[in-house]
Amino acid sequence: MDHPTIDSLPRRTLGRANGPLYRQLADILREPIGNGTFPVGGELPKEATIAEHFGVSLITVRQALRDLEADGLIRKRSAKPAVVAARSPSVNLSWKFKNFADMAAFTKDAELTVKSYRKEVSPVLQRHFGMGKDEAGYCLRSVLSIGEQRKAQITTYFPPDIGARLKREDFSDVLIFRSVQKHLGLRLDVAHVTVRAEIADEAVAADLGITLGSPVLTVEMLYQSADQRSIEFSVARHPADIFSITYDAPNDLS
């Protein structure tokens, strides 16, 4: 039986107008993996060969392969071609967070269900927006899902002057910060991210469909505008058994 080669892949020109090049390449590679052209246990073409075939950089190829690895489709190896690990994505969800585009990729095919949007008093508002103890800000409570799987319980806070300019129906985008940018006409420049472990209380357990006391991975994101003003603070709680975070850690020690 002949082994598949780079010629098994279509020759297609990738254009930035269609989104990040690595994401386009990852989508192209998914098809021959899914239909068995590149069988489980078999090797993909070498990174340099893929790069030459599609006219992209090695960096683009490596980013695409990281996407496939995060989905459980391949297993990367040092100085060797990647090996196909599965024909369909694993259940685990992996978030490669380096920029806002990665955040958008994480919510692909997801649906945001808004539970409530109202004024509330919370220590979170004091801590992140410098508000007084009894001063009310705005709080959006929602759940992110893909099909029947509940991906995250999300609680989002806004200072009073920002929250007053938003309505419940404004949050039609699965990316809350993108709805804020659209309706307020501003650009959020950076997100400061904190990740920590928690135990599911009754509200979290009910929203995520998990057992009370189950482990939860919590991702806190403080969004700021270009002038470093804090605009939005979101707390996303994920079932720990179906969520992980992947990132690169280059060795910068001599």
ABEGO torsion letter per residue (X at the ends): XBBBBAAABBBBBBBAAAEBAAAAAAAAAAAAAAAGABBBGBBBBBAAAAAAAAGBBAAAAAAAAAAAAAAGABBBBBGBBBBBABABBBABBBBBBABAAAAAAAABGBBBBBABBBBBBBAAAAAAAGBBAABBBBBBBBBBBBEABBABBBBBBBBAAAAAABBAAABABABAAAAAAAAAGBBBABBBBBBBBBBBBAAAAAAAGBBBGBBBBBBBBBBBBAAGBBABBBBBBBBAAABBBBBBBBBABX
